[in-house]
Amino acid sequence: MRSTAGSTAPTGTAARPDPAGRLRRFSTAERMVHRATGYLMLVCLVSAACLYLGPLAQLVGRRHLMVTLHEWSGISLPLPFLLGLFSHEFRADLHRLNRFAVYDRQWLRAARRRLTAPGARPAGKFNAGQKLYAGWIAGAVLVMMFTGLLMWFMGLLPLISRTSAIFVHDLLAWAITFVLIGHLRKAYEDPEARLGMRTGYVSRSWAERYHSRWLREEHTGSAADTTDKV
């Protein structure tokens, strides 16, 4: 049976009622994908630090274990994403992240001018900064995997030297570290956003303030987030 406007579950299926005054922002599958990816990224970065930074390497020791953890956590990073593709909600949010609307340009202009008023930064379910971050981190992970495999299997592409692969891998690792620090700082500044990722629900007032276009989409039951795409 078809679902009713604004809902994500087919009509007639058992669904847990939303808490009073709160909106369902992320499904269980989406939160599991985010959590598993975060844990894998953390293991990858910590193990890399134990290999790359001399004082930390001496303190931890067990280099072979750190190498194994780094290699397998890195190669496993796409797995949560691939498993998440079985979720309808996850695929729908990927579609939103992949669409850049006219009002996203307004959000970026306001960010450049350091305008913090919610009215100056219109956003759908995801704002322009989150869309850019998602696209950048996805591309960075793919490049890191590619260069990591070149370092792991040295004869994979003889035309690319191991030195070149190490240089790109290390440079991008530092870039990812700084971008992730910025991501964590933004999350720390927004407790409601963290609550939404932890429980799946956010307050209606928060959504009206920071993601009003998403509320319009929920009310109409259509992809309003993508109607004004560039």
N, C-alpha and C positions, 0 to 999 in steps of 0.2 A: 504494500500500500504506500501511497505517496505521503510524504511528511507535510505537516502544516507549515504555514509561513513563519519563518524565524526559528524553526526547530531543526535539529540535526538528526533526530531519530525518527524512523518510520512510524506512522500513526498506528496505534494498536499495540506497540511494543512496550514492555515495562520499562519505565525510566524513573530514576530517583528525582524527586521534586527539588527544584532549586531552593536554597535557603532564602528566607525572606529578605528582600532588599538587595540581593546579590545576583550577579550574572555569571553564567558559566563561560569561562574564557578559554580554558584548555581541557582537553579530554585526558583520561588516564594514560592513553597511549602516547600523547604528545609530551606529557610530563615525564614519562619513563624514558622517552627518546632524549629529552633535554638532560635528564639526570645521568643517564648512562654515558652520553657524549661528554658531559662535564667530568665524570669520574675518569674516563679514559684519557681525556685531555690533561687532567691533573697528574695522572700517573706518568704520562708521556713527558710532561714538562719537568716534573720532579726528578725522574730518572735521568733526563737530559742534563739537568743541573748537576746531578751527582757524577756525571761523566765529564762535563765541560769545565766546571769550576774546581780548580785544584784543591783549595782548602776543604770544600765539601766532599770531594772525592776521597781525600785522606780520612776524613771523619767517618764516612759511611763505609768505605771499603767495598768488598764484594762486587767488583767491577763486572764480572761475568753475569751476575744476577741483574745488575742495573741495565746492562746491554740487552739481556733477554726481555726484561720488562719494557724497555723503551721500544724495541723492535715490534713486539707483539701488541702493545697498546696502540702504537702508531698504525700498524696494519689493520687493527680492528676498529679504528675510528669510524669508517663508513657503515659498519654493521648496524648500529642503532637506527641510522637514517634509512637503510634499506629495509629493515624490519618495520619501521614506521610507515612505509608505503602501503602496508596492508590496512592502515587505518584511513577511513574516509575523511575524518577531521584533520588528520595530518596532511593529507593530499590537498585538502581545501585551503589550509593555511600556507602551504607551499605556493599555491596559485596566487594567493594574496601577496606573498613576499616577492613574487616574480613580476608583479604589476606596479608600475610607477605612475601614479595619478597626477593630475595638474596641481592639486592641493599639496602634493609632496614637494613640489618646487617651492611653494610658499613656505612650507615648513623649513626647508633648507635655507631660504633667504632669511627667515627669522632667526635661525640658528647662527648664521654668519653675523647678523647684526646684534646677536646676544639678546634678542627679545624673548622673554620668558613667559609672557602672558599666554594662557592656553588658546585664546582666540586668535593669536598670531601664528599658532602652530597647529593647524587642522590636521587630523590624522584618522585613518581608518583603524582597523584592528591593530595594525602595525604602523608606526610612524616612519618617516623617510630615513631617519638614522638607523632604525632597526633593520630596515630593508637593505640599506647599504652594508651594514655590519654582517648580515646573514650571507649576502652574496660574496663579500670579501673573505669571510672565514671559510666558506665552502671552497672557494678557489684556492685559498692558501693551504688548506688541508690536502687538496689534490696534488699541489706542487710539492708539498712536504713528503707525501707518500711516494711520488715519482722519484724525487731526488734520494729519498731514503732507500728505495729499492735499487737504485743505481749504486749506492754505497754498499748495500747488502750483497747484491749480485754484480760484481765488478765487470763481468763480461756481457751484461745485458745489452748495452749499447756502446760498443767500442769507440764510436765517434765522440762520445761525451766523456771527458776525463773525470776521474774520481775527485780530483782537486776542484774542478768546476762544480760538481754536484755538492761537495762539502761546503763550498763557499755560499751557494744559493741556499742550501739547507740551513746553515748557521745564521745567515742574514735574515731569512724569513722567520726563523725560530725567535729571534729577538723581536721582530716586528709583531709576531703573534703574541708574545709575552706582554708587550706594551698595550696592544689592542685589548687583550683580555683583562688587563688591569683597569683600563678605562671602562670596559663592560661591567666589571664587578663594582666599580665606583658608582656607576649609574644605577645599578641594582640596589646598592646600599642606600642611595639617596631616595629610593622609592619603595617604601615598605609594602605598599599595596600591590605593586607589580610582583614583588617577591612572594607575597601571599597568593597571588593568582597562579604563579608557577608551582607553588607548594601544594595548594589545595584545589586548584582548578577554578576558583571563584574570586570575583572582585566586586567591590561595591558599585552600585549604579552611579553614585555621585562621582566616583573616580573616573568611571567610563565617560560620563557626560563632560567632565572637565578636560580629559586628555585624549579621548578617542570617540568624539561625538559622531564621526562618520560611521564608525562601527555600530553605534546604537541605531543609526538610521537604517543600516543594513539589517540589523536584527529585527527591527520593527516591520520593514517591508518584506523581509524574507527573500531578498534578492542580493546579488553581489554588488551593492552600491559602492563598495570599495574600489571597483574596477570600471565603473561607468565613465569616469572622466579621465581615462588613461591617456597618456601622451602618445 
